[in-house]
């Protein structure tokens, strides 16, 4: 649908440090967006869905935002927030088979939503013979993976005619992540300095790269997804070693899959650097607020010959425990403070410098785990359902993995750059990862 300019504005606020970073990371050929998708065993009414999207956007102010005009000499960007959506970015397509569905998904995510007009997302309603798929393409400058899940939950509740309670706080007042990310004690400040010092060798150590296989020069991404069965999921959730988490298992499994894949492709073993988003939201609203609260850390895994999954999980857990204990996820925000004072022209130039430093500063792959999702309304829960989520990736990090748990089943999606894999290779890599997790 075409979108008219929105004239009625209720607020204007600066982009947060994370908003600004993800805006400047966006590229025409490598869009920086969040992919979130519900696969339903039922058909939805398009007009009712459109109304539900408007209702959901009413609940989340930044879901009604657009980027204010800016100049290169400005020192920051602003969001302008509309009173209400004038147009809904919803498109309906009919898919005769799974190949057509795959094609529509790639088409949707080959571009970022325009920020010239609200809202900062696009939604595709893909009609299959046995049900509908609802795909959300969210510009990462406006929100993170938790935001995408929360927006779809609001849409589902509005469609079902259910209440959509939100925390009693102003989402715009908590939008600035600096307070949430800041070290809260002398011990945390010391831990961050120690972590920065220990990472000083990073520019001279090249992490492993996932071996390319059959990729081409097409823009954007392909997708491969799999779900563990209920029994496999329960086994995975229950069998990880004591004092470790499912997230540790997912990270360790991905490192093992990368190591095996690279060995099969004749690559020598190198340290594997896994980028892991960290949710900066406090516990009392950990799954709430449409905004950017996803910082990140790097988890290093050095392969050891003949090591089993549980052994790697224990080593990964040693790293993630320190990250959580010392709140090291806030370090990335700390590092953004100094460049935030530069003009926009300089900030964009700094992101372009990644081209020359990518071999050392860019991680091997990324893994984003949203954890256990809040249940959808019974109207949807009664149908056969799957949920797919994935983060963006830019070469030479050509593999971004997203994981969610819904109704005690684990759903995993790999979004890969076309330069990294062709479809057959992507399926082999995804199957290798599934085999590692399923045991």
Secondary structure in CASP SS format (residue, H / E / C, confidence):
PFRMAT SS
TARGET T0000
AUTHOR 0000-0000-0000
METHOD secondary structure of the structure
MODEL  1
X C 1.00
X C 1.00
X C 1.00
X C 1.00
X C 1.00
X C 1.00
X C 1.00
X C 1.00
X E 1.00
X E 1.00
X E 1.00
X E 1.00
X E 1.00
X E 1.00
X C 1.00
X C 1.00
X H 1.00
X H 1.00
X H 1.00
X H 1.00
X H 1.00
X H 1.00
X H 1.00
X H 1.00
X H 1.00
X C 1.00
X C 1.00
X C 1.00
X C 1.00
X C 1.00
X C 1.00
X C 1.00
X E 1.00
X E 1.00
X E 1.00
X E 1.00
X E 1.00
X E 1.00
X E 1.00
X E 1.00
X C 1.00
X C 1.00
X C 1.00
X C 1.00
X C 1.00
X H 1.00
X H 1.00
X H 1.00
X H 1.00
X H 1.00
X H 1.00
X H 1.00
X H 1.00
X H 1.00
X H 1.00
X H 1.00
X H 1.00
X H 1.00
X H 1.00
X C 1.00
X H 1.00
X H 1.00
X H 1.00
X H 1.00
X E 1.00
X E 1.00
X E 1.00
X C 1.00
X C 1.00
X C 1.00
X C 1.00
X C 1.00
X C 1.00
X C 1.00
X C 1.00
X C 1.00
X C 1.00
X E 1.00
X E 1.00
X E 1.00
X E 1.00
X E 1.00
X C 1.00
X C 1.00
X C 1.00
X C 1.00
X C 1.00
X C 1.00
X C 1.00
X E 1.00
X E 1.00
X E 1.00
X E 1.00
X E 1.00
X C 1.00
X C 1.00
X C 1.00
X H 1.00
X H 1.00
X H 1.00
X H 1.00
X H 1.00
X H 1.00
X H 1.00
X H 1.00
X H 1.00
X H 1.00
X H 1.00
X C 1.00
X C 1.00
X C 1.00
X C 1.00
X C 1.00
X C 1.00
X C 1.00
X C 1.00
X C 1.00
X C 1.00
X C 1.00
X C 1.00
X E 1.00
X E 1.00
X E 1.00
X E 1.00
X E 1.00
X E 1.00
X E 1.00
X E 1.00
X C 1.00
X C 1.00
X E 1.00
X E 1.00
X E 1.00
X E 1.00
X E 1.00
X E 1.00
X E 1.00
X E 1.00
X E 1.00
X C 1.00
X C 1.00
X C 1.00
X C 1.00
X C 1.00
X H 1.00
X H 1.00
X H 1.00
X H 1.00
X H 1.00
X H 1.00
X H 1.00
X H 1.00
X H 1.00
X H 1.00
X H 1.00
X H 1.00
X H 1.00
X H 1.00
X H 1.00
X H 1.00
X C 1.00
X C 1.00
X C 1.00
X C 1.00
X C 1.00
X C 1.00
X C 1.00
X C 1.00
X C 1.00
X C 1.00
X C 1.00
X C 1.00
X C 1.00
X C 1.00
X C 1.00
X C 1.00
X C 1.00
X H 1.00
X H 1.00
X H 1.00
X H 1.00
X C 1.00
X C 1.00
X C 1.00
X C 1.00
X H 1.00
X H 1.00
X H 1.00
X H 1.00
X H 1.00
X H 1.00
X H 1.00
X H 1.00
X H 1.00
X H 1.00
X H 1.00
X H 1.00
X H 1.00
X H 1.00
X H 1.00
X H 1.00
X H 1.00
X H 1.00
X H 1.00
X C 1.00
X C 1.00
X C 1.00
X C 1.00
X C 1.00
X C 1.00
X C 1.00
X C 1.00
X E 1.00
X C 1.00
X C 1.00
X C 1.00
X C 1.00
X C 1.00
X C 1.00
X C 1.00
X E 1.00
X E 1.00
X E 1.00
X E 1.00
X E 1.00
X E 1.00
X E 1.00
X C 1.00
X C 1.00
X H 1.00
X H 1.00
X H 1.00
X H 1.00
X H 1.00
X H 1.00
X H 1.00
X H 1.00
X H 1.00
X H 1.00
X C 1.00
X C 1.00
X C 1.00
X C 1.00
X C 1.00
X C 1.00
X H 1.00
X H 1.00
X H 1.00
X H 1.00
X H 1.00
X H 1.00
X H 1.00
X H 1.00
X H 1.00
X H 1.00
X H 1.00
X H 1.00
X H 1.00
X H 1.00
X H 1.00
X H 1.00
X H 1.00
X H 1.00
X H 1.00
X C 1.00
X C 1.00
X C 1.00
X C 1.00
X C 1.00
X C 1.00
X C 1.00
X E 1.00
X E 1.00
X E 1.00
X E 1.00
X E 1.00
X E 1.00
X E 1.00
X E 1.00
X C 1.00
X C 1.00
X C 1.00
X H 1.00
X H 1.00
X H 1.00
X C 1.00
X C 1.00
X C 1.00
X C 1.00
X C 1.00
X C 1.00
X C 1.00
X C 1.00
X E 1.00
X E 1.00
X E 1.00
X E 1.00
X E 1.00
X E 1.00
X E 1.00
X E 1.00
X C 1.00
X C 1.00
X C 1.00
X C 1.00
X C 1.00
X C 1.00
X C 1.00
X H 1.00
X H 1.00
X H 1.00
X H 1.00
X H 1.00
X H 1.00
X H 1.00
X H 1.00
X H 1.00
X H 1.00
X H 1.00
X H 1.00
X H 1.00
X H 1.00
X H 1.00
X H 1.00
X H 1.00
X C 1.00
X C 1.00
X H 1.00
X H 1.00
X H 1.00
X H 1.00
X H 1.00
X H 1.00
X H 1.00
X H 1.00
X H 1.00
X H 1.00
X H 1.00
X H 1.00
X C 1.00
X C 1.00
X C 1.00
X C 1.00
X H 1.00
X H 1.00
X H 1.00
X H 1.00
X H 1.00
X H 1.00
X H 1.00
X H 1.00
X H 1.00
X C 1.00
X H 1.00
X H 1.00
X H 1.00
X H 1.00
X H 1.00
X H 1.00
X H 1.00
X H 1.00
X C 1.00
X C 1.00
X C 1.00
X E 1.00
X E 1.00
X E 1.00
X E 1.00
X E 1.00
X E 1.00
X E 1.00
X E 1.00
X C 1.00
X C 1.00
X C 1.00
X C 1.00
X C 1.00
X H 1.00
X H 1.00
X H 1.00
X H 1.00
X C 1.00
X C 1.00
X C 1.00
X E 1.00
X E 1.00
X E 1.00
X E 1.00
X E 1.00
X E 1.00
X C 1.00
X C 1.00
X C 1.00
X C 1.00
X C 1.00
X C 1.00
X C 1.00
X C 1.00
X E 1.00
X E 1.00
X E 1.00
X E 1.00
X E 1.00
X E 1.00
X E 1.00
X E 1.00
X C 1.00
X C 1.00
X E 1.00
X E 1.00
X E 1.00
X E 1.00
X E 1.00
X E 1.00
X E 1.00
X E 1.00
X E 1.00
X C 1.00
X C 1.00
X C 1.00
X E 1.00
X C 1.00
X H 1.00
X H 1.00
X H 1.00
X H 1.00
X H 1.00
X H 1.00
X H 1.00
X H 1.00
X H 1.00
X H 1.00
X H 1.00
X H 1.00
X H 1.00
X H 1.00
X H 1.00
X H 1.00
X C 1.00
END
